């Protein structure tokens, strides 16, 4: 896990939960402590996801870039994104995205599951429309893509108050 991410997680979740998140995340991907994280054969997809996230970032900081890379890498997992990230529950992911990528959170107004939402954004950019239904509301798989009202009921918040966080200097984006 990147150093900036290792600093970011405890500032939001507290040290104990942040360590559990990293432990679960590493276990999900079979990564030993200190092993470099590489996207493998899906590097173009990874790069596209990172670019999408960075485009909607709250700020251009190393901290936010490390969260973008962590999210993009975790999209390569086979479970729900919040599970692959090692987060305690789905609303924690929505809160994280809302803080780091608020405009992207606002775009997901129908609460599509995040991994599906990210890939839908990428497909829309390339004008690839895989869905046969004229709109999501009419699709027979609506329940697979969108959270149910009971899944959205949590009022999950970061355990650590955000007002006390340190200021992170912006970094210059390099192509």
N, C-alpha and C positions, 0 to 999 in steps of 0.2 A: 504494500500500500504506500502511496506517495507521501512524502513528509508533510506537504501542505494539507493533504486529506487527513493525515493522522493528527494534525492540530485542529482541523475544522470539526471533526466528529465529536471530540470531547467538549468543545465549546457549545455544542448544540444538545448533545445527549448525556453529558456527564461522562466521567472517565470510565466507570464500571460498565455502563451500557455500550459505550464506544468500543471498548475492548471485546465485548461479546459480539458486537456487530462485525468487527474485523475478523474475529475467530470463525463466526458462521460463514462469512463471505469467503474466506480462504478455504474452508472446508467444502463449500459448494463448488468451487472450481479446482479443488485438489492442489492448492498452492501452499507451499511451505513458507514459513516466515523468511523474509529476505529475498524471495524469488521474484525476479522481474515479471511484470504482467504484460503480456503481449496478446494482441487480438487474434493471432493465428492466421488461418487462411481467409478469414472474413475481414481482412484489413480495410478494404474499400468501404464496406458496410460500416465498420467501426469509425472510419474517418468521416463518413457522411453523417453519422449520428453525433459525433463530437461537433462537427460544423453546425448542425442544426441547433444543438444546445447552446453553443457559444453565441450564435446569432441572437438568441433570446436571453442571454445572460444579463443579470442585474448590473454587473460591472465587469470590467476586464481585469480581473485579479487572478493570481496564481491559485488562490484558494478556490475560486469558482471554476477555473479551468480543470483543476484536479477533480472536482465533483463531476464535471461533464465527462471526463475520461472514465471515471468510476462507473457512472451511469451507463455510458456507451459500452464499456466492457461487459457489464452485468447484463446488458440486453442480449448478449450471446448465450446466456444461460437458458435452461429449458423450463424453468418454473416461472411463476409470477415474478415480475421485476422486484417487488419489495422483498420477496423471499430470497432471490438470487443476490440482492444487495446485503442480506443479513439483517434487515430492519425488523423491528418488533411487530409491526402491523402495517397494512396498506395506507392508513391515514398519515403515517410518518413519512411515507414517500411523497404524498401530495403536499404536505407541509414543507418538505425539503425543496421540492420543485417550486412551490410558491415563493419561497424565500430566495432561491438562487436564480430562478428563471420565471419571474412573475408574469411576463407577457405570454409565455408558453402555457402557463397554468390557466391564464384567462382564455386562451384559445380552446382549451378543453372544457368548454361550457357544458357538455353533456356527460361529463365524467367517464369518458372512454378509459378503459384500462390503459395504463401509461405505456407499456411496451407496444401495444397495438396502435396507440395514438402516435407515438414517435414514427413507427413504420408507415402509418397512413400519411403522415406529413411528408415523408420521403417519397412515397409513391405519388402523392399529389404533385410534388415538384417535378417529377419526371413524367407526369401525365399518364401514369399507369393506374388504371382503375380496375381492380380485381373483383370488386363487389358487383353482383348482378342486380341487386335491388336498386331502385332509383334513389332511395334515401335510407339511411340507417334505421329510421323509424319503421320502415316496411320490411326490413330484413328478418328472416326466420332465425338468424343467429344473434339477434340483438343482445340477448342475455349473456352471450359469451364475450362480447366486446365491452359492455358497459356495466358499471357497478350498480348493484341494486340499492334501493333506498336504505335498507338495513346495513349495507356495507359502508354507507356514507354517514351514518349516524354518529360516529365517534367525533369527539371534539378534541382530538389529539393535539398536543402542543409540545414543543421542544421542552425538555426538563430544565434547560438552562435559559435564563432570560437573555434575549438578544441585545438588549440595551448595553450590556456590559462587555460586548465583544470589542476586540482591538481593531483598529483601522488597518486595512491591508492596502498596500500601495498597488496601484494599477500596473499591469505589465503591458508591454507593447505586443500586439498581435503580429505574428510573422507567418507569411504564407508558406 
